[in-house]
Amino acid sequence: MTRITSLNAARILAATAITALLSLPTFAGITPSIGAAGAFPAAPAFKTFDPNVVGTDAERTITGTRNMPQTFQLASDITIDKIDLLFDGGVTGALARIQIFSVADTNAASILTDYNNAVTNGFLLDQTFNIPTVTYDRATFQTLTLDLTGADEITLAATSGTAGYGMTFLSPDGVEVFTWRSKTVSSHGPYAGGRFYNDTPAGANGSPTRDYAFALEAVAVAAVPTPAALPAGLALMSMMTLRRRR
């Protein structure tokens, strides 16, 4: 085999390997885990507020027919890797449902129209997961982390004006799932870019005086080889192949 033939063969093998990696299937889903309150990220891509902010702690349990959205806005695009919630207990094995949808006004008295629009036309994220093993003592703050995978690592675009997003949790089986922590600061919520809606997206039982604590962690962006650098890498692999043959 000539050197040119070996070089071409090495390039073909390398290109085939790269193609195979790029064509691997992606599997969607959510992997939940439980951590201490200190596991809540200090500097995520986004968070409604710092859980350590001084204020009055509150909570609301996802159970029955409750639909409990928190609205929010984003200053920049985020491809979500993980969602972190501050909570104080859940029911091991209980089935939960998370939904994310677009909202015209994140501080509106009602976002029912936005929610119904998502029901009709599709949510940005609509997935279920089971609560992992957890100690339900209702006294210890904990962090529930939802690790998104595959197609569920959705990208939310930056928002402007009053527009934003809503994130809600439901109990598909109508049973108690987990308790989400919220906070009030000086008669208003600690987060100005949105509000929480208690039990319904219609806002009938909602209150602008509280916000739920959650954070969004972004997918890490890997360095991508430039077109000029890729052939050089293939050439290096070819040289290594030739040396082994010698």
Secondary structure, DSSP 4 states (H G I P E B T S, - for coil): --HHHHHHHHHHHHHHHHHHHHT-----EEEEEEEEGGGS-SS-SEES--TTSSSEEEEEEE-TT----EEE--SS-EEEEEEEEEEEEE-TT-EEEEEEEEES-TT-S--HHHHHHHHHH--SEEEEEE--S----SSS-EEEEEEEEGGGS-EEPP--TT-EEEEEEE-TTSS--EEEEEEEBTTB-S-TT--B-SS-TT-TT-BTT-EE-EEEEEPPPPP---TTHHHHHHHHHHHHHHHHH-
